[in-house]
């Protein structure tokens, strides 16, 4: 089963060409035939103001256009995209679940065309599992034998409750191919601890530097708390090496390489500060 594309990582497109401020000024001056333009000339000052305004209008037009794109839409804009362009197999629009955050809803919208299939592909099961409840963070599919389908669920808080598994099972049952024997199971959490020593460069506030490193590490670990996620030593080093950190040492580290029914789960982060260098 291949991975979906993180569309938000793609370079943002420009709906309106972005032009440098000086180029806009030159174009206005040329079009208005302003001879010997200088800052003391009122007409030139109007040209400068107009160029400044045009530059921001171009930027605003791009931001407004990107708000109509799945990768960048947020809040009500994302709701309108789902209602207008995305459909379930029964023709109803794909709507935001109660309490569903933008990123989770965006991912479901991206997956929703898979849910139109009646052949039971992996991504259709994943889409329907994630549509069963906003408490479902991720899902994966294995088929140990013909017509046998195991759907693994990762909850927002980690291990799914039995009631959540039952809810997903009830949602999948009428949407599965008639011959498929579906079992909904809890994902396996691979617990680990990060024990790190950071060496801070001389500066005014080492505590601020260490806290910044901790927050970036937490964000990295949360992003990779997913089915089939990998937590590598080099990536942990990267996350902790913020501005002001000279180097990082990890104690008793083993890379976490999860299978598609497993998820890395950090249970503790212990960061201590080594002796300052320099």
Buried (B, 14 or more C-beta within 10 A) or exposed (E): EEEEEEEEEEEEEEBBEEEEEEEBBBBBBEEBEBEEBEEEEEEBEEBBEBBEEBBEEBEEBBEEBBBBBBBBBEEEBBBEBBBEEBBBEEEEBBBBBEEBEBEBBBBBBBBBBBBEBEEBBBBBBBBBBBBBBBBBBBBBBBEEEEEEBBBBBBBBEBBBEEEBBEBBBEBBEEBBBEEBEBBBBBBBBBEBEBBBBBBBBEEEEBEEBBEBBBEBBBEBBEEBBBBBBEBEEEBBBBBBBBEBBBBBBBEEBEEBEBBBBBBBBBEEBEBEBBEEEE
